[in-house]
Amino acid sequence: MLAPRLHENKFKRALVSPFRNIVKAISPTWYVKYQYKYITHHKLNLKNPVRYTEKLQYLRLFVYPKDKEVIRCAGRVGVRDYLKEIGLEDLLIPIYGVYDRFEDIDFEKLPDSFVMKCSHASGFDLIVKDKKELNLEETKKTFNKWLKTDYGKMTWERHYSPIKPQIIIEKYIGEKDALPTEYKLHVFNGVARNLYVVTGRGHDIRYTQKFVDWSDFDGSQFNGWLKSEKTLQKPSNFEEMVKISEKLAAPFPFVRVDLYDVDGKIYFSEMTFTPAKGTLIFDNDEADFIQGEWLDISPYLNKKK
């Protein structure tokens, strides 16, 4: 359910859409400022960013595209090497292969269920619960299109652009009729502060915001999405999840670490450096300032070049 303020002016969008790529090419900073104002209704201050979302824009524009470790960890393949290097290989979801081309995949050798993901983007994925129902021709068209897409250029999250486009096929760790609950922990300068819990994915998705002590952080409900109507129980291994997220996030000023808990076993999902491109709209605007206080980017300010 979307908040009323998210209902955009479609006529206005149609007018500006043909000029977006031109503006991106002429002035990426101006484009991001306009996008931020258009979506959040706030003016973007890049000289003295205070809001959490403003600081994410600064990192998005000037810091993360130049950070080789961010680029590696934003990729679905590269991040696996990172986990292995820091001793967290046990968290990795088993994979069936990594492929440069769709045509290289031998579907006969794959199990009945699996997950296909592109290495260089967010959201370019397909959950296959029954291989017999998979339309290979349509799937091929979709993945070939995704592989040719410069996701970083498309969303102007340029840390994605250098990532090699590949297809990674993972083991499906959900149940037949349900995907596992996901815990998305936000780590600010090495300290996990808050998270949201994703439940009901695939039928009635809910995003429930929590402080890291598991108390409610309702003001940070974002983009009009609803929280769970059920009381969510804290997993018995949640403290371990927090430690894992902080270890993974140690080199970065900010990153969201996504983890699963499947029957007490923790699995790593991904690391997201600029959630929703940093254009989040909170139910309570104060949440933007609270999280902004948690994020110190002073070492990076005025070092754009």
TIZA-44666 format. One record per residue (C-alpha): residue number from 1; x, y, z. Coordinates in pm, 1 decimal. Each point is the difference from the previous one (the first is absolute). Last residue first. Layout:
<recs>
+------+----------+----------+----------+
| voti |        X |        Y |        Z |
+------+----------+----------+----------+
|  NUM |        X |        Y |        Z |
...
+------+----------+----------+----------+
</recs>
This chain:
<recs>
+------+----------+----------+----------+
| voti |        X |        Y |        Z |
+------+----------+----------+----------+
|  305 |   3784.3 |   1449.2 |   -704.4 |
|  304 |   -291.3 |     -3.3 |    243.0 |
|  303 |    206.2 |     39.3 |    314.3 |
|  302 |   -197.0 |    289.2 |    148.1 |
|  301 |   -173.1 |   -237.1 |    240.1 |
|  300 |    139.6 |   -351.0 |     22.8 |
|  299 |    144.1 |      0.2 |    352.9 |
|  298 |   -319.8 |    176.8 |    118.7 |
|  297 |   -222.3 |   -291.6 |   -103.8 |
|  296 |   -128.6 |    -75.1 |    349.8 |
|  295 |   -329.9 |   -191.7 |     -5.3 |
|  294 |   -185.1 |    -39.7 |    329.9 |
|  293 |   -116.9 |    360.8 |      4.4 |
|  292 |   -154.1 |    -49.3 |   -343.8 |
|  291 |   -194.2 |   -293.9 |    135.3 |
|  290 |   -174.1 |    227.8 |    246.1 |
|  289 |    -42.3 |    270.1 |   -266.9 |
|  288 |   -179.9 |   -228.4 |   -245.9 |
|  287 |   -206.1 |   -148.4 |    282.7 |
|  286 |   -125.9 |    351.5 |     77.4 |
|  285 |   -188.8 |     -5.4 |   -329.6 |
|  284 |   -246.7 |   -244.4 |    152.1 |
|  283 |   -156.8 |   -237.5 |   -252.7 |
|  282 |    333.8 |      2.1 |   -177.8 |
|  281 |     55.4 |     68.5 |   -368.6 |
|  280 |    314.8 |   -167.2 |   -129.8 |
|  279 |    190.5 |    134.0 |   -299.5 |
|  278 |    340.4 |   -143.7 |     94.1 |
|  277 |     18.8 |   -185.0 |   -332.9 |
|  276 |   -266.6 |   -233.9 |    143.3 |
|  275 |    267.1 |   -121.5 |    243.5 |
|  274 |    344.1 |    141.6 |    -92.3 |
|  273 |    266.4 |   -244.5 |    120.6 |
|  272 |   -187.7 |   -329.0 |    -13.8 |
|  271 |    178.7 |   -315.7 |    113.3 |
|  270 |   -151.8 |   -334.9 |    -92.2 |
|  269 |   -171.3 |   -319.5 |    120.5 |
|  268 |    215.4 |   -168.9 |    263.7 |
|  267 |   -142.8 |   -305.8 |    171.0 |
|  266 |    -44.9 |    -60.8 |    371.4 |
|  265 |   -111.0 |   -348.4 |    112.3 |
|  264 |   -252.9 |     -7.5 |    284.2 |
|  263 |   -270.1 |   -165.4 |   -208.2 |
|  262 |     65.5 |    238.6 |   -287.3 |
|  261 |    105.9 |    347.5 |    115.2 |
|  260 |     75.8 |    226.0 |   -294.9 |
|  259 |    237.3 |    296.3 |    -16.2 |
|  258 |     16.6 |    335.1 |   -178.1 |
|  257 |    277.2 |    244.1 |     90.9 |
|  256 |    -76.2 |    366.5 |    -64.1 |
|  255 |    315.6 |    202.7 |    -45.4 |
|  254 |    141.3 |    321.5 |    136.8 |
|  253 |    342.2 |    151.0 |     67.0 |
|  252 |    166.2 |   -317.2 |   -134.8 |
|  251 |    293.5 |   -218.5 |    104.4 |
|  250 |   -178.5 |   -161.0 |    301.4 |
|  249 |   -323.8 |    -90.7 |   -178.9 |
|  248 |     55.3 |   -376.4 |    -14.1 |
|  247 |    115.2 |    -14.5 |    362.2 |
|  246 |   -289.9 |    220.8 |    109.9 |
|  245 |   -252.8 |   -216.9 |   -182.2 |
|  244 |    144.4 |   -317.1 |    151.0 |
|  243 |    -12.0 |    142.3 |    352.3 |
|  242 |   -363.5 |    104.4 |    -48.2 |
|  241 |    -93.4 |   -340.3 |   -140.1 |
|  240 |    163.5 |   -166.9 |    301.6 |
|  239 |   -216.3 |    214.8 |    227.4 |
|  238 |   -302.2 |   -119.0 |   -201.1 |
|  237 |     70.6 |   -369.6 |     55.8 |
|  236 |   -311.0 |    -68.4 |    208.8 |
|  235 |   -206.7 |    183.2 |   -259.0 |
|  234 |   -203.0 |    294.8 |    132.5 |
|  233 |   -368.8 |    -77.2 |    -17.5 |
|  232 |   -214.1 |    210.6 |   -227.8 |
|  231 |   -333.6 |    116.2 |    133.5 |
|  230 |   -248.6 |    -37.8 |   -283.5 |
|  229 |   -145.1 |    290.4 |   -195.6 |
|  228 |    323.1 |     19.1 |   -195.0 |
|  227 |    107.2 |    347.3 |   -102.1 |
|  226 |   -141.2 |    179.1 |   -303.0 |
|  225 |    178.0 |    163.3 |   -293.6 |
|  224 |    -58.2 |    369.3 |    -66.6 |
|  223 |    349.6 |     78.3 |   -118.4 |
|  222 |    155.5 |    -62.9 |    339.0 |
|  221 |    -78.2 |   -112.7 |    353.5 |
|  220 |    271.6 |    187.2 |    187.0 |
|  219 |   -243.2 |    158.3 |    243.9 |
|  218 |   -102.5 |   -346.7 |    116.3 |
|  217 |    334.4 |    -79.5 |    161.3 |
|  216 |   -134.1 |   -276.3 |    223.9 |
|  215 |    229.7 |   -157.2 |    261.1 |
|  214 |    221.4 |   -284.2 |   -121.9 |
|  213 |    316.6 |    132.4 |    172.1 |
|  212 |    124.6 |     71.6 |   -355.7 |
|  211 |   -284.6 |    245.4 |    -44.9 |
|  210 |   -281.3 |   -153.0 |   -197.4 |
|  209 |   -197.6 |     66.5 |   -318.0 |
|  208 |   -247.2 |   -257.5 |   -131.2 |
|  207 |    -23.7 |    -31.3 |   -377.4 |
|  206 |   -294.2 |   -208.9 |   -118.2 |
|  205 |    -59.2 |   -206.5 |   -313.9 |
|  204 |   -337.8 |   -165.8 |    -40.8 |
|  203 |     33.6 |   -274.9 |   -264.3 |
|  202 |    351.9 |    -37.4 |   -140.0 |
|  201 |    189.9 |    132.8 |    299.0 |
|  200 |   -204.7 |    -44.4 |    315.8 |
|  199 |    270.7 |    129.9 |    229.5 |
|  198 |    282.1 |    252.1 |    -33.6 |
|  197 |    150.5 |    113.7 |    329.7 |
|  196 |    147.2 |    345.8 |     12.4 |
|  195 |    315.8 |     97.0 |    174.1 |
|  194 |    154.1 |    246.9 |    240.0 |
|  193 |    326.3 |    115.3 |    152.5 |
|  192 |    272.8 |   -243.6 |   -102.6 |
|  191 |    332.6 |    172.4 |     71.4 |
|  190 |    292.5 |     -1.4 |   -245.3 |
|  189 |    -34.2 |    358.6 |   -113.9 |
|  188 |   -378.1 |    -44.1 |    -34.4 |
|  187 |   -124.9 |   -356.4 |    -54.0 |
|  186 |   -359.2 |    -50.4 |   -109.8 |
|  185 |   -119.0 |   -358.2 |     45.6 |
|  184 |   -243.6 |   -153.8 |   -246.8 |
|  183 |   -144.0 |   -317.3 |    152.5 |
|  182 |   -178.6 |   -223.8 |   -251.7 |
|  181 |   -274.3 |   -250.9 |     80.1 |
|  180 |     19.9 |   -304.3 |   -223.7 |
|  179 |   -216.9 |    -32.0 |   -312.0 |
|  178 |   -322.8 |   -193.7 |     27.4 |
|  177 |   -201.7 |   -261.7 |   -188.4 |
|  176 |    260.0 |   -266.9 |    -70.9 |
|  175 |    230.9 |    112.5 |    279.1 |
|  174 |    289.3 |    234.3 |    -54.7 |
|  173 |    369.2 |    -80.4 |    -43.6 |
|  172 |      8.6 |    -18.1 |   -380.3 |
|  171 |    359.5 |    -89.4 |    -89.8 |
|  170 |    168.1 |    269.3 |   -200.6 |
|  169 |     57.2 |     65.7 |   -369.1 |
|  168 |    228.3 |    290.1 |    -89.4 |
|  167 |    -37.5 |    171.0 |   -335.9 |
|  166 |    274.7 |    240.1 |   -103.3 |
|  165 |     45.0 |    369.8 |    -74.4 |
|  164 |    351.2 |    106.8 |    110.5 |
|  163 |    -26.0 |    275.1 |    261.4 |
|  162 |    144.3 |    334.2 |   -118.5 |
|  161 |   -347.8 |    164.7 |    -20.0 |
|  160 |   -133.9 |    -93.3 |    344.9 |
|  159 |    198.0 |    268.5 |    186.4 |
|  158 |   -166.9 |    246.4 |   -235.0 |
|  157 |   -329.9 |      9.9 |    183.3 |
|  156 |   -151.7 |    221.3 |   -267.0 |
|  155 |   -301.3 |   -229.4 |    -31.8 |
|  154 |     45.2 |    -80.7 |   -370.8 |
|  153 |    371.1 |     72.8 |     -4.1 |
|  152 |     64.2 |   -236.9 |    288.1 |
|  151 |   -227.6 |   -260.9 |   -154.1 |
|  150 |    193.2 |     -3.9 |   -325.9 |
|  149 |   -241.7 |   -234.1 |   -175.0 |
|  148 |    131.4 |   -260.9 |   -244.4 |
|  147 |    -19.5 |   -280.5 |    256.6 |
|  146 |   -355.1 |    104.8 |     86.8 |
|  145 |   -115.6 |    -27.9 |   -361.4 |
|  144 |    162.1 |   -340.8 |    -34.5 |
|  143 |   -163.0 |    -97.8 |    326.2 |
|  142 |   -350.4 |     91.9 |   -114.7 |
|  141 |     31.0 |   -149.6 |   -346.6 |
|  140 |    137.2 |   -325.7 |    143.5 |
|  139 |   -281.0 |    -18.5 |    254.4 |
|  138 |   -256.3 |     44.3 |   -275.8 |
|  137 |    158.2 |   -279.4 |   -204.6 |
|  136 |     48.2 |   -226.2 |    301.9 |
|  135 |   -357.9 |     17.7 |    121.5 |
|  134 |     37.2 |   -154.0 |    346.8 |
|  133 |   -292.9 |   -214.4 |    114.0 |
|  132 |    200.1 |   -323.9 |      7.7 |
|  131 |    265.7 |    173.1 |    209.6 |
|  130 |   -236.6 |     37.3 |    292.5 |
|  129 |     82.1 |    255.4 |    269.7 |
|  128 |    206.4 |    226.8 |   -223.9 |
|  127 |     70.6 |    335.2 |    160.4 |
|  126 |    119.9 |    253.3 |   -255.5 |
|  125 |    244.4 |    286.3 |     42.8 |
|  124 |     89.7 |    343.6 |   -132.2 |
|  123 |   -118.9 |    181.9 |    312.1 |
|  122 |    333.1 |    157.2 |     86.2 |
|  121 |    268.1 |     -7.1 |   -266.0 |
|  120 |    340.0 |   -127.0 |   -109.6 |
|  119 |      0.3 |   -371.2 |     82.7 |
|  118 |   -331.4 |    -86.2 |   -162.7 |
|  117 |   -200.4 |   -247.7 |    199.3 |
|  116 |   -160.5 |   -340.7 |    -55.0 |
|  115 |   -151.6 |   -182.3 |    298.0 |
|  114 |    -56.7 |   -375.7 |     17.7 |
|  113 |   -270.8 |   -267.3 |      1.7 |
|  112 |    -31.2 |   -328.6 |   -191.4 |
|  111 |    373.4 |    -64.3 |     16.4 |
|  110 |    238.3 |    109.6 |   -277.7 |
|  109 |    175.7 |   -250.4 |   -224.9 |
|  108 |   -260.4 |     14.1 |   -275.3 |
|  107 |     17.2 |    380.0 |     12.1 |
|  106 |    349.8 |     -2.6 |   -146.1 |
|  105 |     84.9 |    372.3 |      5.1 |
|  104 |    253.2 |    113.8 |   -260.6 |
|  103 |   -270.3 |    152.3 |   -222.3 |
|  102 |    -78.8 |    258.4 |    269.6 |
|  101 |    348.1 |    140.0 |    -43.1 |
|  100 |    277.7 |     96.4 |    242.7 |
|   99 |   -104.4 |   -270.4 |    244.7 |
|   98 |     54.3 |    -63.5 |    370.0 |
|   97 |    -99.2 |   -341.2 |    134.1 |
|   96 |   -208.6 |   -219.6 |    224.7 |
|   95 |     34.8 |    221.3 |    308.2 |
|   94 |    -15.1 |    -67.8 |    373.3 |
|   93 |   -125.6 |    296.7 |    206.0 |
|   92 |    298.9 |    155.1 |    171.8 |
|   91 |      2.8 |     30.0 |    378.6 |
|   90 |    268.2 |   -268.5 |     45.1 |
|   89 |    241.0 |    213.7 |   -203.3 |
|   88 |     17.8 |    250.9 |    284.6 |
|   87 |    376.4 |     -7.8 |     60.0 |
|   86 |     90.9 |    349.5 |   -117.5 |
|   85 |    139.4 |   -113.5 |   -335.8 |
|   84 |   -291.2 |   -236.0 |    -68.4 |
|   83 |   -252.0 |    276.2 |     56.3 |
|   82 |    186.3 |    228.1 |   -241.4 |
|   81 |     18.2 |   -273.3 |   -264.1 |
|   80 |   -377.5 |    -36.4 |     18.9 |
|   79 |    -33.4 |    377.5 |    -36.8 |
|   78 |    158.3 |    -20.4 |   -343.7 |
|   77 |   -273.4 |   -223.7 |   -139.6 |
|   76 |   -312.7 |    189.3 |    103.7 |
|   75 |    163.7 |    336.1 |    -61.6 |
|   74 |    -40.2 |    285.5 |    249.5 |
|   73 |    293.9 |   -146.5 |    192.3 |
|   72 |    243.7 |     43.4 |   -286.6 |
|   71 |   -109.9 |    354.3 |    -81.1 |
|   70 |     11.9 |     98.1 |    366.9 |
|   69 |    349.9 |   -148.5 |     22.3 |
|   68 |    114.2 |    192.8 |   -307.0 |
|   67 |   -118.6 |    332.3 |    145.4 |
|   66 |    -21.7 |    266.4 |   -270.3 |
|   65 |   -372.2 |    -39.3 |    -77.2 |
|   64 |    -63.6 |    -12.3 |    379.3 |
|   63 |    134.2 |    342.6 |     85.8 |
|   62 |   -121.1 |    291.7 |   -212.7 |
|   61 |   -351.1 |    -53.5 |   -128.8 |
|   60 |   -150.0 |   -282.1 |    206.3 |
|   59 |    191.3 |     98.5 |    313.4 |
|   58 |   -135.7 |    353.3 |    -27.6 |
|   57 |   -348.5 |   -131.6 |    -76.3 |
|   56 |     18.1 |   -227.1 |    305.3 |
|   55 |     92.9 |    303.4 |    208.2 |
|   54 |   -311.4 |    177.9 |   -120.0 |
|   53 |   -217.0 |   -302.4 |     84.0 |
|   52 |    139.0 |    -11.0 |    352.6 |
|   51 |    -78.4 |    369.0 |     37.6 |
|   50 |    273.4 |    245.9 |     88.3 |
|   49 |    189.6 |     63.1 |   -322.0 |
|   48 |    212.0 |    318.3 |      5.8 |
|   47 |    116.8 |     67.9 |   -352.8 |
|   46 |   -227.4 |   -265.2 |   -152.9 |
|   45 |   -328.5 |    152.5 |    114.1 |
|   44 |   -286.5 |   -159.7 |   -191.6 |
|   43 |   -328.9 |    188.2 |     10.2 |
|   42 |   -275.9 |   -216.9 |    140.0 |
|   41 |   -314.8 |   -117.9 |   -183.1 |
|   40 |    125.1 |   -360.2 |     32.5 |
|   39 |    -49.2 |   -119.1 |   -358.8 |
|   38 |     30.8 |    316.3 |   -211.5 |
|   37 |    250.3 |    162.0 |    237.7 |
|   36 |    228.6 |   -306.2 |    -10.0 |
|   35 |    -35.5 |    -35.4 |   -375.8 |
|   34 |     82.2 |    369.1 |    -51.5 |
|   33 |    308.5 |    -18.7 |    219.8 |
|   32 |    105.2 |   -326.5 |   -165.1 |
|   31 |    -29.0 |    156.6 |   -345.8 |
|   30 |    190.0 |    310.6 |    107.8 |
|   29 |    281.6 |   -216.5 |    129.7 |
|   28 |      9.4 |   -210.8 |   -316.1 |
|   27 |     45.3 |    318.0 |   -206.5 |
|   26 |     17.9 |    -11.4 |   -379.8 |
|   25 |    -25.3 |   -376.6 |    -47.6 |
|   24 |   -269.6 |    -50.1 |    262.3 |
|   23 |   -192.0 |    297.1 |   -141.5 |
|   22 |      1.2 |   -154.0 |   -347.2 |
|   21 |   -104.0 |   -337.3 |    141.0 |
|   20 |   -295.8 |    157.9 |    180.1 |
|   19 |   -124.4 |    213.1 |   -290.8 |
|   18 |   -260.9 |   -235.5 |   -147.2 |
|   17 |   -143.9 |    -63.4 |    350.5 |
|   16 |    -65.6 |    367.2 |     85.1 |
|   15 |   -336.5 |     49.6 |   -167.6 |
|   14 |   -131.8 |   -348.7 |     72.7 |
|   13 |     82.5 |     41.2 |    369.1 |
|   12 |   -188.6 |    328.4 |     12.8 |
|   11 |   -304.9 |   -162.3 |   -157.9 |
|   10 |     25.0 |   -293.0 |    240.4 |
|    9 |     -4.3 |    227.5 |    305.4 |
|    8 |    112.4 |   -239.0 |    270.6 |
|    7 |   -204.6 |   -177.8 |    262.5 |
|    6 |    266.2 |    -38.9 |    268.2 |
|    5 |   -153.2 |    275.5 |    213.3 |
|    4 |   -310.6 |   -215.1 |     44.5 |
|    3 |    197.5 |   -275.2 |    180.8 |
|    2 |     25.8 |   -325.3 |   -190.0 |
|    1 |   -152.4 |   -329.4 |    110.2 |
+------+----------+----------+----------+
</recs>
